[in-house]
C-alpha cells in the first residue's frame, strides 16, 4: 500500500487511498464539500415547498389567508390568518423587550464595562442563549404563566403576553451579542475625535458610536426578529394555542410554529391538513430567508463603507 | 460657551445613562439567575441514582429517565457523526482553498441563512425527506440525520474560525518543505486547529441535545418499554420527555417533581458542555505558542 510513499521518516506513512486521492484532486473535492450548506438549503426549500403546494388543490390562496382555521371539521377550513397574526403579535412583543434591553446591554459591554467584566458578561449571555427552548417553555408554563394570570386576573396565564416575555429573553442574547459586534466595529478614531472635541463619554456613545453602528444594530434587530418568529417549543408551551383570530396580548394564541408542532401528529400524511401545515412551514421559511437576506444586505453595506 | 452648571448636568446625565445600560445587562443576567435558581431548587430533590438509571413506571408518574437519557445520547452523537465530516470539509474549503469571490460569498450567505432557518422547519424537512421520501420512518436514524443538518451551520462556522486562527506561517512552513497542500492541511493545520474544532464540537453537542422541534416528527416517542435495538427504532429523548410530561400527560400536576428533575438534568448537561467549551477555549488560548 505504502510502497510508493516517499515520506519514509514521516509518522503518517500509512497513507490511505482516500488520502492519496485527496492529494491529487483536493481542490474539486473540497469545493464539493463547500457547497454542502447551499445544497442543504436547496433541499430544504425543495422538500418543504413540494409538500406545501398541494394545499392549493383544496383551497385558494385567498382562502388560505382567511380568518378561520378548523382543519378537522367537516368541511375543514384552512385559513392561516390567525396564526400569522399571532406570530406577528408575539414577535412584536418579544422585540419590544429584547431590542432596548439588548442594545443597552451591548452598549454597556462595548463602551462602559472594564475588559474583565466584559468577558464575563459575554460568557453569561452565551449561557442564556444555550438554555434549550423547552426549558424556557417549562419555566414559562410553571412559573411565569401562573404569575401573569394572578397579576392581570385572567382566566389563563398562557397567552401572547407571557409568550412575548419568554421570547424576549430568548432573543435577548442574539440581539445583544450582534449589537455588541456592531458597536465594537466602530473605529476607535471616531470616539477619539468626538472626545477631543469636548464631548463626554456618554455623548460620544449616544451621538457618535450608536449612529455609526446603525446598520449593524438594525441587522441585529432583524436577526433577533428571525429568532423570535421561528421559536417553537417555548411558544407552544406558554402561548395557550387557541386558533381564534385575535390582536390582544392577553388572549391565548397559536403561532405558525406552534400550529405545526401541535397538529402534525394528528394530520394524516398526504392529506389536506398535512399540506396546509407544510405551507405554514413554507411561510416560516420565507420569513427566515427575508430576514437573513436583509441582515446580509445590511452587513454588506457596512463592509463596503469600511473599505 | 457652556456654563459650569451645564458641565455638571452633563456629568450627571452620563452617570445616569451608563447606569441604565448596566441595569439592562443586569436584567438579562437576573433572568438567567432566576431560571437556574428555580430549576436547581425544585429539581435537586428528584435527582437520585434511581432517577438516572430506571425506566419510567406507572404510566410515567414514577421512576426515572434512563431511556430518555440513552436516546438523547444516541441522537446527539449520531447528529455529530452526520455533521462533522461535512462541516470539516466545508470549513477546509472556505479557509484553505477558496479565494474571495462570488462562490465564497454565496456559500457564506447559504450557511448564514441555514443557521437562521427555524428548528421546526428542519423537523418538516426530516419528515418529508428522511421519514417519507427515503422511507426510513420515524426513527433514531431519521432524528440523527435531521439534527445533524441542524447543527451543520454552527459546526461549519466554529471549525472555520478554528482553522482561520492557525497562522499563515504554519502553512508556508509545510509547503516550503515540499508537502502538498492537502498534506500540509492534514499534518499541520488540522492538529494546530484541533482545540478550536473541539470547542465547536462541544457547542454543537450542547445545541443538539436540547432541540425538541426537529425530533418531534422524526424520532421521538412518548414512551418506549425498552432501549432502542436498531437505528430504525423510535427513541425517547430528554427534551421531548420534558415537553410531554409538562403538557400532554393527563396528570401533569402530579409529576411536577419528576419534571423539574428531568429539566435539571437537561440544563445540567447543557451547562456542563458549555463550561467545557469555555475551558477548552481558555486552554487553547493559554497553550498557543504563536
Interface residues (C-beta under 8 A of the other chain):
Chain A: X10 X12 X19 X22 X23 X26 X27 X29 X30 X31 X32 X33 X34 X35 X36 X37 X38 X40 X41 X43 X44 X47 X48 X50 X51 X100 X101 X102 X104 X105 X107 X108 X109 X111 X112 X113 X121 X123 X124 X125 X126 X127 X128 X130 X131 X132 X133 X134 X135 X136 X137 X138 X139 X141 X142 X143 X169 X172 X173 X176 X200 X201 X202 X203 X205 X206 X223 X226 X227 X229 X230 X231 X232 X233 X236 X237 X257 X260 X261 X264 X265 X269 X277 X278 X281 X284 X285 X288 X289 X291 X292 X293 X295 X296
Chain B: X10 X11 X13 X14 X17 X18 X20 X21 X22 X23 X24 X25 X27 X28 X29 X31 X32 X35 X38 X39 X86 X88 X89 X90 X92 X93 X94 X96 X97 X98 X103 X106 X107 X109 X110 X111 X112 X113 X114 X116 X117 X118 X119 X120 X121 X122 X123 X124 X125 X127 X128 X129 X132 X133 X149 X152 X153 X156 X180 X181 X182 X183 X186 X187 X206 X207 X209 X210 X211 X212 X213 X216 X217 X239 X240 X242 X243 X246 X247 X256 X259 X263 X266 X267 X270 X271 X274 X278
